[in-house]
């Protein structure tokens, strides 16, 4: 199937929690189908603004970049989860173990890789039905702001960094990765997870997505899908904040 063509023939549903074998079936199917959204859009979350703003979508406006002509839903949620290099390192470790996805109703196997090309199976329990959605890691980057060594693509940081979503003057360190939907996923699009240590030493975690229905089931239940997407962003940022706080009191600052 050509890249960008939606797979409508198969989705992965069940009444029991998925096991490693059933997850593998979904991932293998997705890998054989490829991305279910257009090639020019693969990796588009990398080019989104790196810092959240107060316009309701984290600075990601409908006219931005190659997504301008496609009716994707765009979402961005950021919270402050700590301060300093130590908290940044701890949060990065949580993300590498998919701690931001262990939500009870939504999960990824903790040993799933976060390198470019790694396959991912997101499992979600919705009204007692387990859904297995196959994805692939589109990119994984670790970068540093001006004057620091960078570990992003090629470990370089040039004058175009801020425009490309890399750390600008207000970001000391940034770790991010994204996964894109494969054939067999109910949605088409991409989801990125961003960790930043800012110039004031605050540590922020965020989720940024663009998506649209890729299957009649998702289209028919789209209002519910959008509620679940917002629930995931809320629960994921809460899981990171609570993990960093080690169960202690205190709130989080949202952007």
C-alpha positions in Angstrom: 0.0 0.0 0.0 1.5 3.4 -0.9 2.5 5.7 1.9 -0.3 8.0 2.8 -3.1 5.6 1.8 -5.4 4.8 4.7 -5.8 1.2 5.8 -9.5 0.7 6.4 -9.6 -3.1 6.3 -8.2 -4.0 9.7 -8.1 -2.7 13.2 -7.1 -4.5 16.3 -9.8 -4.9 19.0 -10.2 -7.4 21.9 -11.8 -8.0 25.3 -8.6 -9.1 27.1 -5.5 -7.1 27.9 -3.1 -7.5 24.9 -0.1 -9.9 25.4 3.3 -9.6 23.7 2.2 -11.9 20.8 -0.9 -9.9 20.1 1.0 -6.6 20.2 3.5 -8.0 17.8 0.7 -9.0 15.4 -0.5 -5.4 15.3 3.0 -4.0 14.9 3.9 -6.4 12.1 0.8 -5.5 10.3 1.5 -1.8 10.7 5.1 -2.2 9.5 3.9 -4.0 6.4 1.5 -1.2 5.6 3.7 1.8 6.4 2.6 5.2 7.5 -1.0 6.0 6.9 -0.5 9.7 6.5 1.2 11.6 3.6 5.0 11.4 3.4 5.5 15.2 3.5 3.8 15.2 6.9 6.0 12.5 8.5 8.1 14.2 11.0 6.1 17.5 10.9 6.0 17.6 14.8 9.8 18.2 14.7 9.2 21.5 12.9 6.6 22.8 15.4 7.6 25.7 17.7 9.6 24.3 20.6 8.0 26.4 23.4 4.3 26.6 24.4 2.5 29.8 24.2 -0.9 31.0 25.4 -2.9 30.6 22.2 -4.5 27.4 23.2 -2.5 25.0 21.0 1.0 25.5 22.2 2.0 27.9 19.4 0.9 25.5 16.7 -1.4 27.4 14.4 -3.4 26.0 11.6 -1.4 27.8 9.0 1.9 26.3 10.2 4.1 24.3 7.7 3.1 21.5 5.5 -0.1 20.7 7.5 -1.8 23.9 6.5 -4.1 22.4 3.8 -5.1 19.2 5.7 -7.9 19.2 8.2 -5.9 17.7 11.1 -6.9 18.3 14.7 -3.9 19.9 16.4 -3.3 19.7 20.2 -0.5 20.7 22.5 -0.3 20.4 26.3 2.8 21.4 28.4 3.3 21.3 32.2 6.2 22.2 34.4 7.4 19.1 36.3 10.6 20.0 38.0 13.8 22.1 38.2 17.4 21.6 37.4 19.6 19.1 35.6 18.8 16.3 38.0 15.0 16.5 37.4 15.6 16.8 33.7 17.7 13.5 33.8 15.0 11.7 35.9 12.2 12.8 33.6 14.2 11.7 30.5 14.6 8.3 32.1 10.9 8.1 32.7 10.2 8.9 29.1 12.6 6.3 27.8 10.7 3.7 29.9 7.4 5.0 28.5 6.4 6.2 32.0 4.3 8.9 30.4 2.1 6.1 28.9 1.5 3.9 31.9 -1.9 5.3 32.7 -4.0 2.2 33.5 -6.3 2.7 30.6 -3.5 3.4 28.1 -0.1 1.7 27.9 3.0 0.9 26.0 5.3 -2.0 26.9 8.1 -0.4 29.0 10.8 -2.2 27.1 9.6 -0.6 23.7 12.5 1.2 22.0 12.5 5.0 21.4 15.0 5.0 18.5 14.0 6.1 15.1 12.4 3.2 13.3 11.4 1.3 16.5 7.8 -0.2 16.3 5.3 0.8 19.0 2.0 -0.7 20.0 -0.2 1.6 22.0 -2.9 -0.3 23.9 -6.0 1.5 25.1 -9.0 0.2 27.1 -12.2 2.0 26.0 -15.5 0.9 27.5 -14.0 -2.5 28.2 -12.6 -3.0 24.7 -8.8 -3.1 24.2 -7.6 -1.4 21.1 -4.1 -2.0 19.7 -2.8 0.8 17.6 0.5 0.3 15.7 3.0 3.1 15.3 6.7 3.7 14.4 9.1 6.1 16.0 9.6 8.8 13.4 12.6 10.6 15.1 14.3 10.8 18.5 16.5 13.8 19.3 18.5 15.1 22.2 19.7 18.7 21.8 21.3 21.5 23.7 20.9 25.2 23.4 23.5 27.7 22.2 26.9 27.4 23.8 26.3 23.7 24.8 27.1 20.5 23.0 24.1 19.2 21.1 23.0 15.5 20.6 20.3 16.0 18.1 20.5 14.9 14.5 24.2 14.8 13.9 24.8 16.5 17.3 24.7 19.9 15.6 22.9 23.1 16.5 23.1 25.9 14.0 21.4 29.2 13.6 18.2 27.6 12.3 17.7 25.6 15.4 14.8 27.6 16.9 12.9 27.7 13.6 13.2 23.9 13.3 11.9 23.2 16.7 15.3 22.8 18.3 16.4 24.7 21.5 16.5 28.4 21.2 18.0 31.0 23.6 15.4 30.1 26.3 16.1 26.3 26.3 19.2 24.7 27.8 18.4 21.1 27.0 15.7 19.3 25.0 14.8 15.6 24.5 12.0 14.6 22.2 10.7 11.8 20.1 7.6 11.2 18.1 5.7 8.2 16.7 3.6 8.1 13.6 0.5 6.1 12.8 0.8 3.0 10.7 -1.8 1.1 8.7 -4.2 -0.5 11.2 -4.3 2.5 13.4 -7.7 4.1 14.0 -6.2 7.6 13.4 -3.7 9.1 10.9 -1.1 11.5 12.2 1.7 11.9 14.6 2.3 12.4 18.3 5.4 13.9 19.9 6.7 14.0 23.4 8.9 16.9 24.5 11.1 17.5 27.5 12.8 20.8 28.0 15.1 22.4 30.6 14.6 26.1 30.2 17.0 29.0 30.8 15.4 29.6 34.3 16.2 25.9 35.1 12.5 24.9 35.0 11.8 21.5 33.4 8.8 21.1 31.2 7.1 18.0 29.6 4.7 18.3 26.7 2.6 16.3 24.3 2.0 17.7 20.8 -0.2 15.9 18.1 -1.8 16.3 14.8 -4.4 13.7 13.7 -7.6 12.8 11.8 -9.7 9.7 11.5 -8.3 6.9 9.5 -11.1 4.3 9.9 -14.9 4.4 9.7 -15.0 3.4 13.4 -12.9 6.5 14.4 -15.0 8.7 12.1 -18.3 7.5 13.6 -17.1 8.0 17.2 -15.0 11.1 16.5 -16.4 13.2 19.4 -15.4 10.4 21.8 -12.0 10.1 20.1 -11.4 13.8 20.8 -12.4 13.4 24.4 -10.0 10.5 24.8 -7.1 12.5 23.1 -7.6 15.3 25.6 -7.8 12.8 28.5 -4.5 11.2 27.4 -2.7 14.6 27.3 -4.1 15.4 30.8 -3.3 12.0 32.2 0.2 11.8 30.6 1.3 15.2 31.9 -0.1 14.3 35.3 1.7 10.9 35.3 5.0 12.7 34.6 4.4 15.4 37.3 3.4 12.8 39.9 6.4 10.6 39.0 8.7 13.5 39.4 7.1 14.4 42.7 7.4 10.8 44.0 3.9 11.1 45.3 4.5 14.3 47.2 2.1 17.3 47.4 2.2 20.2 45.0 0.6 21.2 41.8 2.0 21.8 38.3 2.2 24.9 36.2 0.5 24.6 32.8 1.0 26.5 29.6 
